[in-house]
Amino acid sequence: MNSILEKFTLEKSLIFSLIAAVLIVFGVIFYLFIGYFSKTIDIISPSAGSELGIGETYKISWKSRGLESVGIVLFKGEEPKWIAKNIPAGAKSYEWKIYPGQQYGDDYWLAVFEYPWQKGNKIAYSGAFAIVFPEF
């Protein structure tokens, strides 16, 4: 009976090593193509459950990859309200002043999206937050 070491000759070992190396190279290329070159966007702040006061300024921040510019909208219900257009995605934040006259209440959301908007663009949504009157 032959031992297992006799079955694996040097040539077979080299072939298996070459196949493994080729698979690793293709795996790395696939990861770089999908992971590095793909477009992504995520909202960091404001967080869900926040209370934002009218008359105050808040930082809207995001992380993105592969995008040139973003737009930001506020919505409650169906109709969005523009906050900012054509912001460089690399800025990673925008200072948003909530002006008097803004309606208050619960269940507001922000969307940060690849600008200009078109079908298939990347978009991220904040969690629901409230806009409130500041306490005096």
ZATOR-360330 format. One record per residue (C-alpha): x negated, y negated, z; residue number from 0; chain; residue in three letters. Coordinates in Angstrom, 1 decimal, always signed. Layout:
<nodes>
+--------+--------+--------+------+-------+------+
:      X :      Y :      Z : resi : chain : resn :
+--------+--------+--------+------+-------+------+
:      X :      Y :      Z :  NUM :     A :  Ala :
...
+--------+--------+--------+------+-------+------+
</nodes>
This chain:
<nodes>
+--------+--------+--------+------+-------+------+
:      X :      Y :      Z : resi : chain : resn :
+--------+--------+--------+------+-------+------+
:   +0.0 :   +0.0 :   +0.0 :    0 :     A :  Met :
:   -1.4 :   -3.4 :   -1.0 :    1 :     A :  Asn :
:   -1.7 :   -6.1 :   +1.5 :    2 :     A :  Ser :
:   +0.0 :   -9.5 :   +1.0 :    3 :     A :  Ile :
:   -3.4 :  -11.2 :   +0.5 :    4 :     A :  Leu :
:   -4.2 :   -9.0 :   -2.5 :    5 :     A :  Glu :
:   -0.9 :  -10.1 :   -4.2 :    6 :     A :  Lys :
:   -1.8 :  -13.8 :   -4.0 :    7 :     A :  Phe :
:   -4.7 :  -14.3 :   -6.2 :    8 :     A :  Thr :
:   -6.5 :  -17.5 :   -6.7 :    9 :     A :  Leu :
:   -4.7 :  -18.1 :  -10.0 :   10 :     A :  Glu :
:   -1.3 :  -17.7 :   -8.4 :   11 :     A :  Lys :
:   -2.2 :  -20.0 :   -5.6 :   12 :     A :  Ser :
:   -3.3 :  -22.7 :   -8.0 :   13 :     A :  Leu :
:   -0.1 :  -22.4 :  -10.0 :   14 :     A :  Ile :
:   +2.1 :  -22.6 :   -6.9 :   15 :     A :  Phe :
:   +0.0 :  -25.6 :   -5.7 :   16 :     A :  Ser :
:   +0.4 :  -27.3 :   -9.1 :   17 :     A :  Leu :
:   +4.2 :  -26.8 :   -9.1 :   18 :     A :  Ile :
:   +4.4 :  -28.1 :   -5.6 :   19 :     A :  Ala :
:   +2.4 :  -31.2 :   -6.5 :   20 :     A :  Ala :
:   +4.6 :  -31.9 :   -9.6 :   21 :     A :  Val :
:   +7.7 :  -31.6 :   -7.5 :   22 :     A :  Leu :
:   +6.3 :  -34.0 :   -4.9 :   23 :     A :  Ile :
:   +5.4 :  -36.5 :   -7.5 :   24 :     A :  Val :
:   +8.9 :  -36.4 :   -9.1 :   25 :     A :  Phe :
:  +10.4 :  -36.7 :   -5.6 :   26 :     A :  Gly :
:   +8.4 :  -39.8 :   -4.8 :   27 :     A :  Val :
:   +9.3 :  -41.4 :   -8.2 :   28 :     A :  Ile :
:  +13.0 :  -40.6 :   -7.7 :   29 :     A :  Phe :
:  +12.9 :  -42.1 :   -4.1 :   30 :     A :  Tyr :
:  +11.2 :  -45.2 :   -5.4 :   31 :     A :  Leu :
:  +13.6 :  -45.6 :   -8.3 :   32 :     A :  Phe :
:  +16.7 :  -45.1 :   -6.2 :   33 :     A :  Ile :
:  +15.5 :  -46.6 :   -3.0 :   34 :     A :  Gly :
:  +13.3 :  -49.5 :   -4.1 :   35 :     A :  Tyr :
:  +14.8 :  -50.6 :   -7.3 :   36 :     A :  Phe :
:  +18.5 :  -50.3 :   -6.3 :   37 :     A :  Ser :
:  +20.4 :  -53.4 :   -5.2 :   38 :     A :  Lys :
:  +21.7 :  -53.6 :   -1.6 :   39 :     A :  Thr :
:  +23.1 :  -56.1 :   +0.8 :   40 :     A :  Ile :
:  +24.2 :  -56.0 :   +4.4 :   41 :     A :  Asp :
:  +25.5 :  -58.7 :   +6.7 :   42 :     A :  Ile :
:  +23.6 :  -59.0 :  +10.0 :   43 :     A :  Ile :
:  +25.6 :  -61.9 :  +11.6 :   44 :     A :  Ser :
:  +28.2 :  -62.9 :  +12.6 :   45 :     A :  Pro :
:  +29.0 :  -59.6 :  +14.3 :   46 :     A :  Ser :
:  +32.5 :  -58.1 :  +14.6 :   47 :     A :  Ala :
:  +34.4 :  -59.4 :  +17.5 :   48 :     A :  Gly :
:  +32.6 :  -62.8 :  +17.6 :   49 :     A :  Ser :
:  +34.5 :  -66.0 :  +18.5 :   50 :     A :  Glu :
:  +33.3 :  -68.9 :  +16.4 :   51 :     A :  Leu :
:  +34.3 :  -72.4 :  +17.5 :   52 :     A :  Gly :
:  +35.6 :  -75.1 :  +15.2 :   53 :     A :  Ile :
:  +33.1 :  -78.0 :  +15.0 :   54 :     A :  Gly :
:  +30.1 :  -75.7 :  +15.6 :   55 :     A :  Glu :
:  +27.4 :  -74.4 :  +13.2 :   56 :     A :  Thr :
:  +26.6 :  -70.7 :  +12.9 :   57 :     A :  Tyr :
:  +24.0 :  -68.7 :  +11.1 :   58 :     A :  Lys :
:  +25.3 :  -66.2 :   +8.5 :   59 :     A :  Ile :
:  +22.5 :  -63.8 :   +8.0 :   60 :     A :  Ser :
:  +22.0 :  -60.8 :   +5.7 :   61 :     A :  Trp :
:  +19.4 :  -58.4 :   +4.4 :   62 :     A :  Lys :
:  +19.2 :  -57.7 :   +0.7 :   63 :     A :  Ser :
:  +17.1 :  -56.0 :   -1.9 :   64 :     A :  Arg :
:  +17.1 :  -56.5 :   -5.6 :   65 :     A :  Gly :
:  +19.4 :  -59.6 :   -5.6 :   66 :     A :  Leu :
:  +18.5 :  -63.0 :   -6.9 :   67 :     A :  Glu :
:  +21.3 :  -65.1 :   -5.4 :   68 :     A :  Ser :
:  +24.3 :  -64.6 :   -3.2 :   69 :     A :  Val :
:  +27.7 :  -66.2 :   -2.6 :   70 :     A :  Gly :
:  +29.6 :  -66.4 :   +0.7 :   71 :     A :  Ile :
:  +33.4 :  -66.5 :   +1.2 :   72 :     A :  Val :
:  +35.6 :  -66.6 :   +4.2 :   73 :     A :  Leu :
:  +38.9 :  -64.8 :   +4.0 :   74 :     A :  Phe :
:  +41.9 :  -63.9 :   +6.0 :   75 :     A :  Lys :
:  +44.5 :  -62.1 :   +4.0 :   76 :     A :  Gly :
:  +44.0 :  -62.2 :   +0.2 :   77 :     A :  Glu :
:  +42.7 :  -65.6 :   -0.8 :   78 :     A :  Glu :
:  +39.0 :  -66.2 :   -0.1 :   79 :     A :  Pro :
:  +37.7 :  -69.6 :   +0.7 :   80 :     A :  Lys :
:  +34.2 :  -70.5 :   -0.6 :   81 :     A :  Trp :
:  +31.5 :  -71.2 :   +2.0 :   82 :     A :  Ile :
:  +28.5 :  -71.3 :   -0.3 :   83 :     A :  Ala :
:  +27.5 :  -70.5 :   -3.9 :   84 :     A :  Lys :
:  +24.3 :  -69.6 :   -5.5 :   85 :     A :  Asn :
:  +22.1 :  -69.3 :   -2.4 :   86 :     A :  Ile :
:  +18.7 :  -67.6 :   -3.0 :   87 :     A :  Pro :
:  +19.1 :  -64.0 :   -1.6 :   88 :     A :  Ala :
:  +15.6 :  -64.3 :   -0.2 :   89 :     A :  Gly :
:  +16.7 :  -67.1 :   +2.2 :   90 :     A :  Ala :
:  +18.4 :  -64.3 :   +4.2 :   91 :     A :  Lys :
:  +20.6 :  -66.8 :   +6.1 :   92 :     A :  Ser :
:  +22.9 :  -69.8 :   +5.7 :   93 :     A :  Tyr :
:  +23.9 :  -72.4 :   +8.3 :   94 :     A :  Glu :
:  +27.7 :  -72.6 :   +8.2 :   95 :     A :  Trp :
:  +29.4 :  -75.5 :   +9.9 :   96 :     A :  Lys :
:  +33.1 :  -74.9 :  +10.7 :   97 :     A :  Ile :
:  +34.6 :  -78.3 :  +10.1 :   98 :     A :  Tyr :
:  +37.7 :  -79.6 :  +11.9 :   99 :     A :  Pro :
:  +40.8 :  -78.8 :   +9.9 :  100 :     A :  Gly :
:  +39.7 :  -75.2 :   +9.5 :  101 :     A :  Gln :
:  +42.6 :  -73.0 :  +10.6 :  102 :     A :  Gln :
:  +42.0 :  -70.9 :  +13.7 :  103 :     A :  Tyr :
:  +43.0 :  -67.4 :  +14.6 :  104 :     A :  Gly :
:  +41.9 :  -63.8 :  +14.6 :  105 :     A :  Asp :
:  +41.1 :  -61.4 :  +11.8 :  106 :     A :  Asp :
:  +38.8 :  -63.6 :   +9.7 :  107 :     A :  Tyr :
:  +36.1 :  -61.8 :   +7.6 :  108 :     A :  Trp :
:  +33.1 :  -62.9 :   +5.7 :  109 :     A :  Leu :
:  +31.9 :  -61.5 :   +2.4 :  110 :     A :  Ala :
:  +28.3 :  -62.0 :   +1.1 :  111 :     A :  Val :
:  +28.0 :  -60.8 :   -2.5 :  112 :     A :  Phe :
:  +25.7 :  -60.8 :   -5.5 :  113 :     A :  Glu :
:  +26.3 :  -64.2 :   -7.2 :  114 :     A :  Tyr :
:  +27.8 :  -64.9 :   -9.7 :  115 :     A :  Pro :
:  +30.6 :  -62.5 :   -9.0 :  116 :     A :  Trp :
:  +31.4 :  -59.9 :  -11.6 :  117 :     A :  Gln :
:  +32.8 :  -56.4 :  -11.4 :  118 :     A :  Lys :
:  +30.2 :  -53.9 :  -10.2 :  119 :     A :  Gly :
:  +28.2 :  -56.5 :   -8.1 :  120 :     A :  Asn :
:  +27.0 :  -55.6 :   -4.6 :  121 :     A :  Lys :
:  +29.1 :  -57.0 :   -1.8 :  122 :     A :  Ile :
:  +29.0 :  -56.7 :   +2.0 :  123 :     A :  Ala :
:  +31.7 :  -57.5 :   +4.5 :  124 :     A :  Tyr :
:  +31.4 :  -58.7 :   +8.1 :  125 :     A :  Ser :
:  +33.5 :  -57.2 :  +10.8 :  126 :     A :  Gly :
:  +36.6 :  -59.1 :  +11.9 :  127 :     A :  Ala :
:  +36.0 :  -62.2 :  +14.1 :  128 :     A :  Phe :
:  +38.0 :  -65.1 :  +15.5 :  129 :     A :  Ala :
:  +37.8 :  -68.8 :  +14.8 :  130 :     A :  Ile :
:  +38.8 :  -70.7 :  +17.9 :  131 :     A :  Val :
:  +38.9 :  -74.3 :  +19.3 :  132 :     A :  Phe :
:  +35.9 :  -75.0 :  +21.4 :  133 :     A :  Pro :
:  +36.5 :  -75.4 :  +25.1 :  134 :     A :  Glu :
:  +36.0 :  -78.9 :  +26.5 :  135 :     A :  Phe :
+--------+--------+--------+------+-------+------+
</nodes>
